[in-house]
Amino acid sequence: MINFEKETCMAYSQRQLKNMWDALKKEWKVWKKIKGRDTGLR
């Protein structure tokens, strides 16, 4: 946690980081699922 604060100059609690990580992971899974389909989008 201390290294993260030093490198980013942002102070987050461990709970906040976990919530952000979990949300990002969920969005990534949805994006991969959509990307894998033939949508006709380029």
Secondary structure, DSSP 8 states (H G I E B T S, - for coil): -HHHHHHH-----HHHHHHHHHHHHHHHHHHHHHHHS--S--
